[in-house]
């Protein structure tokens, strides 16, 4: 399953909710959220998140570590990523981030704020 498929199969989560959750975790990580101010579609979110992940993974590893810690991607899932192809690695990380952010929203809806 791709990140876009993951987004589109979640009928009870809106794109603004998902974008807001990503922005919240970025803010709590001390990272600027301006890249996600205007998200128009699932494809747009995937593209922006992919570009953001590639940038911080390449140029700001400390930000990447803080963001991944804040998102709380399970270490067992993250440790399975072994790709040496940067583009494939970024796609896999984006999928894991989206999956975890969706879980957070669903848990909050199910169990209250």
N, CA, C and O atoms as a GROMACS GRO file, in nm:
protein
  452
    1UNK      N    1   0.085  -0.118   0.000
    1UNK     CA    2   0.000   0.000   0.000
    1UNK      C    3   0.089   0.124   0.000
    1UNK      O    4   0.192   0.128   0.068
    2UNK      N    5   0.050   0.223  -0.076
    2UNK     CA    6   0.125   0.348  -0.081
    2UNK      C    7   0.070   0.448   0.020
    2UNK      O    8  -0.036   0.426   0.079
    3UNK      N    9   0.142   0.556   0.039
    3UNK     CA   10   0.095   0.661   0.129
    3UNK      C   11  -0.036   0.721   0.083
    3UNK      O   12  -0.123   0.749   0.165
    4UNK      N   13  -0.051   0.740  -0.048
    4UNK     CA   14  -0.175   0.796  -0.101
    4UNK      C   15  -0.291   0.701  -0.079
    4UNK      O   16  -0.400   0.744  -0.042
    5UNK      N   17  -0.269   0.572  -0.100
    5UNK     CA   18  -0.375   0.474  -0.074
    5UNK      C   19  -0.413   0.474   0.073
    5UNK      O   20  -0.530   0.460   0.107
    6UNK      N   21  -0.315   0.489   0.158
    6UNK     CA   22  -0.340   0.494   0.302
    6UNK      C   23  -0.430   0.612   0.336
    6UNK      O   24  -0.524   0.599   0.415
    7UNK      N   25  -0.401   0.727   0.277
    7UNK     CA   26  -0.483   0.847   0.303
    7UNK      C   27  -0.624   0.827   0.250
    7UNK      O   28  -0.721   0.857   0.321
    8UNK      N   29  -0.638   0.779   0.129
    8UNK     CA   30  -0.770   0.771   0.066
    8UNK      C   31  -0.858   0.662   0.126
    8UNK      O   32  -0.980   0.668   0.111
    9UNK      N   33  -0.801   0.564   0.194
    9UNK     CA   34  -0.884   0.460   0.255
    9UNK      C   35  -0.938   0.502   0.390
    9UNK      O   36  -1.020   0.430   0.449
   10UNK      N   37  -0.896   0.616   0.441
   10UNK     CA   38  -0.940   0.663   0.573
   10UNK      C   39  -1.055   0.762   0.556
   10UNK      O   40  -1.034   0.883   0.558
   11UNK      N   41  -1.174   0.711   0.538
   11UNK     CA   42  -1.289   0.798   0.512
   11UNK      C   43  -1.331   0.878   0.635
   11UNK      O   44  -1.398   0.980   0.622
   12UNK      N   45  -1.291   0.834   0.754
   12UNK     CA   46  -1.331   0.906   0.875
   12UNK      C   47  -1.224   1.004   0.923
   12UNK      O   48  -1.234   1.058   1.034
   13UNK      N   49  -1.123   1.028   0.842
   13UNK     CA   50  -1.020   1.127   0.872
   13UNK      C   51  -1.010   1.222   0.753
   13UNK      O   52  -0.992   1.180   0.639
   14UNK      N   53  -1.021   1.351   0.784
   14UNK     CA   54  -1.012   1.450   0.676
   14UNK      C   55  -0.867   1.489   0.651
   14UNK      O   56  -0.781   1.472   0.737
   15UNK      N   57  -0.842   1.540   0.534
   15UNK     CA   58  -0.709   1.589   0.499
   15UNK      C   59  -0.664   1.702   0.593
   15UNK      O   60  -0.548   1.703   0.634
   16UNK      N   61  -0.753   1.796   0.627
   16UNK     CA   62  -0.711   1.899   0.723
   16UNK      C   63  -0.674   1.841   0.861
   16UNK      O   64  -0.582   1.891   0.926
   17UNK      N   65  -0.743   1.737   0.904
   17UNK     CA   66  -0.707   1.674   1.032
   17UNK      C   67  -0.567   1.612   1.026
   17UNK      O   68  -0.487   1.629   1.117
   18UNK      N   69  -0.540   1.542   0.918
   18UNK     CA   70  -0.411   1.478   0.902
   18UNK      C   71  -0.299   1.581   0.891
   18UNK      O   72  -0.192   1.565   0.950
   19UNK      N   73  -0.324   1.685   0.815
   19UNK     CA   74  -0.225   1.792   0.800
   19UNK      C   75  -0.200   1.860   0.935
   19UNK      O   76  -0.086   1.890   0.970
   20UNK      N   77  -0.307   1.885   1.009
   20UNK     CA   78  -0.293   1.948   1.141
   20UNK      C   79  -0.213   1.861   1.237
   20UNK      O   80  -0.135   1.913   1.316
   21UNK      N   81  -0.232   1.730   1.230
   21UNK     CA   82  -0.156   1.640   1.318
   21UNK      C   83  -0.007   1.644   1.283
   21UNK      O   84   0.078   1.646   1.372
   22UNK      N   85   0.023   1.646   1.156
   22UNK     CA   86   0.164   1.656   1.113
   22UNK      C   87   0.222   1.788   1.160
   22UNK      O   88   0.334   1.792   1.212
   23UNK      N   89   0.148   1.898   1.142
   23UNK     CA   90   0.196   2.028   1.186
   23UNK      C   91   0.215   2.033   1.338
   23UNK      O   92   0.311   2.092   1.386
   24UNK      N   93   0.126   1.971   1.411
   24UNK     CA   94   0.139   1.966   1.556
   24UNK      C   95   0.270   1.898   1.596
   24UNK      O   96   0.343   1.948   1.681
   25UNK      N   97   0.298   1.784   1.536
   25UNK     CA   98   0.421   1.712   1.570
   25UNK      C   99   0.545   1.788   1.525
   25UNK      O  100   0.648   1.783   1.592
   26UNK      N  101   0.536   1.859   1.414
   26UNK     CA  102   0.648   1.943   1.372
   26UNK      C  103   0.671   2.055   1.472
   26UNK      O  104   0.785   2.080   1.512
   27UNK      N  105   0.564   2.122   1.512
   27UNK     CA  106   0.576   2.229   1.611
   27UNK      C  107   0.636   2.179   1.741
   27UNK      O  108   0.724   2.242   1.798
   28UNK      N  109   0.588   2.064   1.788
   28UNK     CA  110   0.638   2.007   1.913
   28UNK      C  111   0.783   1.959   1.899
   28UNK      O  112   0.851   1.938   1.999
   29UNK      N  113   0.829   1.942   1.775
   29UNK     CA  114   0.968   1.905   1.750
   29UNK      C  115   1.056   2.027   1.730
   29UNK      O  116   1.178   2.016   1.714
   30UNK      N  117   0.994   2.145   1.731
   30UNK     CA  118   1.069   2.268   1.710
   30UNK      C  119   1.104   2.293   1.565
   30UNK      O  120   1.204   2.358   1.535
   31UNK      N  121   1.022   2.241   1.474
   31UNK     CA  122   1.048   2.252   1.330
   31UNK      C  123   0.939   2.338   1.267
   31UNK      O  124   0.821   2.322   1.299
   32UNK      N  125   0.977   2.428   1.178
   32UNK     CA  126   0.884   2.516   1.108
   32UNK      C  127   0.784   2.436   1.026
   32UNK      O  128   0.821   2.338   0.961
   33UNK      N  129   0.660   2.478   1.030
   33UNK     CA  130   0.553   2.404   0.960
   33UNK      C  131   0.507   2.472   0.832
   33UNK      O  132   0.407   2.429   0.773
   34UNK      N  133   0.576   2.576   0.787
   34UNK     CA  134   0.528   2.654   0.672
   34UNK      C  135   0.512   2.569   0.546
   34UNK      O  136   0.433   2.605   0.458
   35UNK      N  137   0.584   2.459   0.535
   35UNK     CA  138   0.573   2.373   0.416
   35UNK      C  139   0.434   2.310   0.403
   35UNK      O  140   0.396   2.266   0.295
   36UNK      N  141   0.360   2.307   0.513
   36UNK     CA  142   0.231   2.238   0.514
   36UNK      C  143   0.113   2.334   0.534
   36UNK      O  144   0.004   2.291   0.572
   37UNK      N  145   0.135   2.463   0.507
   37UNK     CA  146   0.029   2.561   0.527
   37UNK      C  147  -0.085   2.545   0.426
   37UNK      O  148  -0.201   2.564   0.462
   38UNK      N  149  -0.054   2.512   0.304
   38UNK     CA  150  -0.157   2.504   0.200
   38UNK      C  151  -0.151   2.367   0.133
   38UNK      O  152  -0.084   2.348   0.032
   39UNK      N  153  -0.222   2.272   0.191
   39UNK     CA  154  -0.228   2.137   0.136
   39UNK      C  155  -0.364   2.122   0.070
   39UNK      O  156  -0.468   2.134   0.135
   40UNK      N  157  -0.363   2.097  -0.062
   40UNK     CA  158  -0.486   2.094  -0.139
   40UNK      C  159  -0.542   1.955  -0.166
   40UNK      O  160  -0.661   1.941  -0.195
   41UNK      N  161  -0.457   1.853  -0.155
   41UNK     CA  162  -0.501   1.718  -0.187
   41UNK      C  163  -0.409   1.617  -0.120
   41UNK      O  164  -0.304   1.653  -0.066
   42UNK      N  165  -0.450   1.492  -0.124
   42UNK     CA  166  -0.365   1.386  -0.072
   42UNK      C  167  -0.232   1.380  -0.145
   42UNK      O  168  -0.128   1.358  -0.083
   43UNK      N  169  -0.237   1.398  -0.275
   43UNK     CA  170  -0.114   1.398  -0.355
   43UNK      C  171  -0.022   1.512  -0.312
   43UNK      O  172   0.100   1.495  -0.304
   44UNK      N  173  -0.082   1.627  -0.286
   44UNK     CA  174  -0.006   1.744  -0.244
   44UNK      C  175   0.060   1.717  -0.108
   44UNK      O  176   0.177   1.751  -0.088
   45UNK      N  177  -0.013   1.656  -0.016
   45UNK     CA  178   0.043   1.624   0.116
   45UNK      C  179   0.159   1.526   0.102
   45UNK      O  180   0.262   1.543   0.167
   46UNK      N  181   0.142   1.424   0.020
   46UNK     CA  182   0.248   1.325  -0.001
   46UNK      C  183   0.372   1.394  -0.058
   46UNK      O  184   0.484   1.370  -0.012
   47UNK      N  185   0.353   1.480  -0.158
   47UNK     CA  186   0.466   1.549  -0.220
   47UNK      C  187   0.538   1.638  -0.119
   47UNK      O  188   0.661   1.637  -0.111
   48UNK      N  189   0.462   1.715  -0.043
   48UNK     CA  190   0.523   1.805   0.055
   48UNK      C  191   0.594   1.728   0.165
   48UNK      O  192   0.704   1.765   0.207
   49UNK      N  193   0.531   1.621   0.212
   49UNK     CA  194   0.593   1.541   0.317
   49UNK      C  195   0.718   1.470   0.265
   49UNK      O  196   0.818   1.460   0.336
   50UNK      N  197   0.713   1.422   0.142
   50UNK     CA  198   0.830   1.356   0.081
   50UNK      C  199   0.946   1.455   0.068
   50UNK      O  200   1.059   1.423   0.104
   51UNK      N  201   0.918   1.574   0.016
   51UNK     CA  202   1.023   1.675   0.002
   51UNK      C  203   1.080   1.715   0.138
   51UNK      O  204   1.201   1.731   0.154
   52UNK      N  205   0.991   1.730   0.236
   52UNK     CA  206   1.034   1.767   0.370
   52UNK      C  207   1.123   1.658   0.430
   52UNK      O  208   1.230   1.687   0.484
   53UNK      N  209   1.079   1.533   0.422
   53UNK     CA  210   1.155   1.421   0.479
   53UNK      C  211   1.291   1.411   0.411
   53UNK      O  212   1.393   1.394   0.478
   54UNK      N  213   1.294   1.421   0.278
   54UNK     CA  214   1.421   1.412   0.206
   54UNK      C  215   1.515   1.524   0.248
   54UNK      O  216   1.635   1.502   0.267
   55UNK      N  217   1.461   1.644   0.264
   55UNK     CA  218   1.544   1.758   0.304
   55UNK      C  219   1.602   1.739   0.444
   55UNK      O  220   1.722   1.754   0.463
   56UNK      N  221   1.519   1.706   0.541
   56UNK     CA  222   1.574   1.695   0.677
   56UNK      C  223   1.659   1.570   0.694
   56UNK      O  224   1.754   1.570   0.772
   57UNK      N  225   1.626   1.466   0.622
   57UNK     CA  226   1.707   1.344   0.628
   57UNK      C  227   1.848   1.372   0.573
   57UNK      O  228   1.947   1.322   0.627
   58UNK      N  229   1.854   1.450   0.468
   58UNK     CA  230   1.981   1.480   0.402
   58UNK      C  231   2.060   1.591   0.471
   58UNK      O  232   2.180   1.579   0.491
   59UNK      N  233   1.991   1.699   0.507
   59UNK     CA  234   2.062   1.818   0.552
   59UNK      C  235   2.047   1.851   0.701
   59UNK      O  236   2.128   1.927   0.755
   60UNK      N  237   1.947   1.795   0.766
   60UNK     CA  238   1.920   1.829   0.906
   60UNK      C  239   1.888   1.702   0.986
   60UNK      O  240   1.776   1.686   1.033
   61UNK      N  241   1.984   1.614   1.002
   61UNK     CA  242   1.956   1.486   1.068
   61UNK      C  243   1.905   1.500   1.212
   61UNK      O  244   1.828   1.416   1.258
   62UNK      N  245   1.946   1.604   1.281
   62UNK     CA  246   1.895   1.623   1.418
   62UNK      C  247   1.745   1.653   1.416
   62UNK      O  248   1.670   1.603   1.500
   63UNK      N  249   1.700   1.735   1.319
   63UNK     CA  250   1.556   1.761   1.303
   63UNK      C  251   1.482   1.634   1.267
   63UNK      O  252   1.373   1.608   1.317
   64UNK      N  253   1.542   1.554   1.180
   64UNK     CA  254   1.480   1.428   1.140
   64UNK      C  255   1.461   1.339   1.264
   64UNK      O  256   1.354   1.282   1.284
   65UNK      N  257   1.564   1.328   1.345
   65UNK     CA  258   1.555   1.244   1.465
   65UNK      C  259   1.447   1.294   1.560
   65UNK      O  260   1.370   1.215   1.614
   66UNK      N  261   1.441   1.427   1.582
   66UNK     CA  262   1.339   1.484   1.671
   66UNK      C  263   1.199   1.460   1.617
   66UNK      O  264   1.108   1.424   1.692
   67UNK      N  265   1.182   1.479   1.487
   67UNK     CA  266   1.050   1.459   1.427
   67UNK      C  267   1.007   1.313   1.437
   67UNK      O  268   0.893   1.285   1.474
   68UNK      N  269   1.095   1.222   1.404
   68UNK     CA  270   1.060   1.080   1.411
   68UNK      C  271   1.030   1.038   1.554
   68UNK      O  272   0.940   0.957   1.578
   69UNK      N  273   1.103   1.092   1.649
   69UNK     CA  274   1.077   1.062   1.790
   69UNK      C  275   0.939   1.113   1.829
   69UNK      O  276   0.864   1.044   1.898
   70UNK      N  277   0.906   1.235   1.785
   70UNK     CA  278   0.777   1.295   1.819
   70UNK      C  279   0.661   1.221   1.753
   70UNK      O  280   0.556   1.199   1.815
   71UNK      N  281   0.678   1.182   1.628
   71UNK     CA  282   0.573   1.108   1.558
   71UNK      C  283   0.553   0.972   1.624
   71UNK      O  284   0.442   0.919   1.628
   72UNK      N  285   0.661   0.917   1.676
   72UNK     CA  286   0.658   0.790   1.749
   72UNK      C  287   0.632   0.672   1.655
   72UNK      O  288   0.549   0.585   1.683
   73UNK      N  289   0.705   0.671   1.543
   73UNK     CA  290   0.701   0.555   1.454
   73UNK      C  291   0.765   0.438   1.530
   73UNK      O  292   0.875   0.452   1.582
   74UNK      N  293   0.697   0.324   1.536
   74UNK     CA  294   0.756   0.210   1.608
   74UNK      C  295   0.896   0.176   1.555
   74UNK      O  296   0.917   0.166   1.434
   75UNK      N  297   0.988   0.160   1.647
   75UNK     CA  298   1.127   0.133   1.609
   75UNK      C  299   1.139   0.006   1.526
   75UNK      O  300   1.223  -0.002   1.436
   76UNK      N  301   1.057  -0.094   1.556
   76UNK     CA  302   1.065  -0.219   1.480
   76UNK      C  303   1.028  -0.196   1.333
   76UNK      O  304   1.085  -0.261   1.245
   77UNK      N  305   0.935  -0.105   1.306
   77UNK     CA  306   0.900  -0.073   1.167
   77UNK      C  307   1.011   0.008   1.101
   77UNK      O  308   1.047  -0.018   0.986
   78UNK      N  309   1.064   0.104   1.174
   78UNK     CA  310   1.168   0.190   1.120
   78UNK      C  311   1.296   0.112   1.094
   78UNK      O  312   1.366   0.138   0.996
   79UNK      N  313   1.327   0.017   1.180
   79UNK     CA  314   1.451  -0.059   1.165
   79UNK      C  315   1.447  -0.154   1.045
   79UNK      O  316   1.552  -0.203   1.002
   80UNK      N  317   1.329  -0.181   0.991
   80UNK     CA  318   1.317  -0.268   0.874
   80UNK      C  319   1.353  -0.197   0.744
   80UNK      O  320   1.369  -0.262   0.640
   81UNK      N  321   1.367  -0.065   0.749
   81UNK     CA  322   1.398   0.012   0.629
   81UNK      C  323   1.547   0.002   0.600
   81UNK      O  324   1.630   0.056   0.673
   82UNK      N  325   1.579  -0.067   0.495
   82UNK     CA  326   1.720  -0.092   0.463
   82UNK      C  327   1.760  -0.041   0.325
   82UNK      O  328   1.871  -0.068   0.279
   83UNK      N  329   1.673   0.032   0.260
   83UNK     CA  330   1.700   0.074   0.124
   83UNK      C  331   1.819   0.172   0.117
   83UNK      O  332   1.833   0.260   0.201
   84UNK      N  333   1.901   0.154   0.016
   84UNK     CA  334   2.009   0.248  -0.009
   84UNK      C  335   1.966   0.352  -0.113
   84UNK      O  336   2.037   0.450  -0.135
   85UNK      N  337   1.852   0.331  -0.176
   85UNK     CA  338   1.795   0.426  -0.270
   85UNK      C  339   1.720   0.533  -0.190
   85UNK      O  340   1.619   0.503  -0.126
   86UNK      N  341   1.768   0.658  -0.193
   86UNK     CA  342   1.710   0.765  -0.112
   86UNK      C  343   1.562   0.784  -0.141
   86UNK      O  344   1.484   0.801  -0.048
   87UNK      N  345   1.523   0.781  -0.267
   87UNK     CA  346   1.382   0.802  -0.303
   87UNK      C  347   1.293   0.694  -0.244
   87UNK      O  348   1.186   0.724  -0.192
   88UNK      N  349   1.335   0.570  -0.251
   88UNK     CA  350   1.257   0.459  -0.194
   88UNK      C  351   1.252   0.470  -0.043
   88UNK      O  352   1.148   0.446   0.017
   89UNK      N  353   1.363   0.506   0.018
   89UNK     CA  354   1.368   0.523   0.163
   89UNK      C  355   1.272   0.633   0.207
   89UNK      O  356   1.199   0.616   0.304
   90UNK      N  357   1.271   0.744   0.137
   90UNK     CA  358   1.181   0.854   0.169
   90UNK      C  359   1.036   0.809   0.156
   90UNK      O  360   0.954   0.840   0.244
   91UNK      N  361   1.001   0.736   0.051
   91UNK     CA  362   0.865   0.685   0.033
   91UNK      C  363   0.824   0.596   0.150
   91UNK      O  364   0.711   0.605   0.199
   92UNK      N  365   0.915   0.512   0.194
   92UNK     CA  366   0.886   0.422   0.306
   92UNK      C  367   0.868   0.500   0.436
   92UNK      O  368   0.780   0.468   0.516
   93UNK      N  369   0.951   0.601   0.458
   93UNK     CA  370   0.939   0.683   0.579
   93UNK      C  371   0.808   0.761   0.577
   93UNK      O  372   0.739   0.770   0.678
   94UNK      N  373   0.773   0.818   0.462
   94UNK     CA  374   0.648   0.892   0.449
   94UNK      C  375   0.530   0.800   0.483
   94UNK      O  376   0.438   0.840   0.554
   95UNK      N  377   0.533   0.679   0.434
   95UNK     CA  378   0.426   0.583   0.463
   95UNK      C  379   0.417   0.557   0.613
   95UNK      O  380   0.307   0.559   0.670
   96UNK      N  381   0.530   0.534   0.678
   96UNK     CA  382   0.531   0.508   0.822
   96UNK      C  383   0.480   0.628   0.902
   96UNK      O  384   0.406   0.612   0.999
   97UNK      N  385   0.521   0.748   0.861
   97UNK     CA  386   0.475   0.869   0.929
   97UNK      C  387   0.324   0.885   0.914
   97UNK      O  388   0.254   0.910   1.011
   98UNK      N  389   0.274   0.870   0.792
   98UNK     CA  390   0.131   0.882   0.768
   98UNK      C  391   0.053   0.777   0.847
   98UNK      O  392  -0.051   0.807   0.906
   99UNK      N  393   0.102   0.656   0.846
   99UNK     CA  394   0.035   0.547   0.918
   99UNK      C  395   0.024   0.580   1.066
   99UNK      O  396  -0.081   0.562   1.127
  100UNK      N  397   0.132   0.629   1.125
  100UNK     CA  398   0.132   0.660   1.268
  100UNK      C  399   0.045   0.781   1.298
  100UNK      O  400  -0.027   0.782   1.398
  101UNK      N  401   0.051   0.884   1.213
  101UNK     CA  402  -0.032   1.002   1.236
  101UNK      C  403  -0.181   0.968   1.226
  101UNK      O  404  -0.261   1.019   1.304
  102UNK      N  405  -0.217   0.881   1.132
  102UNK     CA  406  -0.355   0.837   1.120
  102UNK      C  407  -0.396   0.760   1.245
  102UNK      O  408  -0.507   0.778   1.296
  103UNK      N  409  -0.308   0.674   1.295
  103UNK     CA  410  -0.338   0.601   1.418
  103UNK      C  411  -0.365   0.697   1.534
  103UNK      O  412  -0.457   0.676   1.612
  104UNK      N  413  -0.285   0.801   1.544
  104UNK     CA  414  -0.304   0.899   1.653
  104UNK      C  415  -0.442   0.964   1.645
  104UNK      O  416  -0.510   0.978   1.746
  105UNK      N  417  -0.481   1.002   1.525
  105UNK     CA  418  -0.611   1.066   1.507
  105UNK      C  419  -0.723   0.969   1.541
  105UNK      O  420  -0.818   1.004   1.611
  106UNK      N  421  -0.712   0.846   1.492
  106UNK     CA  422  -0.816   0.746   1.520
  106UNK      C  423  -0.825   0.715   1.669
  106UNK      O  424  -0.935   0.703   1.723
  107UNK      N  425  -0.712   0.701   1.736
  107UNK     CA  426  -0.712   0.675   1.880
  107UNK      C  427  -0.778   0.791   1.955
  107UNK      O  428  -0.858   0.769   2.046
  108UNK      N  429  -0.745   0.914   1.916
  108UNK     CA  430  -0.804   1.031   1.982
  108UNK      C  431  -0.954   1.034   1.961
  108UNK      O  432  -1.028   1.067   2.053
  109UNK      N  433  -1.000   1.000   1.841
  109UNK     CA  434  -1.144   0.997   1.814
  109UNK      C  435  -1.212   0.887   1.895
  109UNK      O  436  -1.322   0.905   1.947
  110UNK      N  437  -1.146   0.772   1.903
  110UNK     CA  438  -1.206   0.658   1.970
  110UNK      C  439  -1.209   0.676   2.122
  110UNK      O  440  -1.308   0.641   2.187
  111UNK      N  441  -1.103   0.729   2.179
  111UNK     CA  442  -1.092   0.736   2.324
  111UNK      C  443  -1.106   0.876   2.380
  111UNK      O  444  -1.087   0.897   2.500
  112UNK      N  445  -1.139   0.972   2.296
  112UNK     CA  446  -1.158   1.109   2.342
  112UNK      C  447  -1.025   1.184   2.346
  112UNK      O  448  -0.918   1.126   2.330
  113UNK      N  449  -1.036   1.311   2.368
  113UNK     CA  450  -0.917   1.398   2.368
  113UNK      C  451  -0.831   1.364   2.486
  113UNK      O  452  -0.726   1.425   2.505
   0.00000   0.00000   0.00000
